[in-house]
Amino acid sequence: MPQLNPAPWFAILLFAWLVFLIVIPPKVLAHTFPNEPTLNTEKTKTEPWNWPWH
């Protein structure tokens, strides 16, 4: 059984890790959330629900 030549597979492995570690993280971290969390200490008054059958 012939042995595989490691040269092209090693280059593919290195290129894949290069993509995963250098190219993808900035693209993922560039996304922004539509609603940024705000610090709101004001309490809102809650009303009980008006159930029609109760």
PyMOL commands that set and color helices and strands:
alter all, ss='L'
color gray80, all
select helices_A, chain A and resi 6-29
alter helices_A, ss='H'
color red, helices_A
deselect
rebuild
show_as cartoon
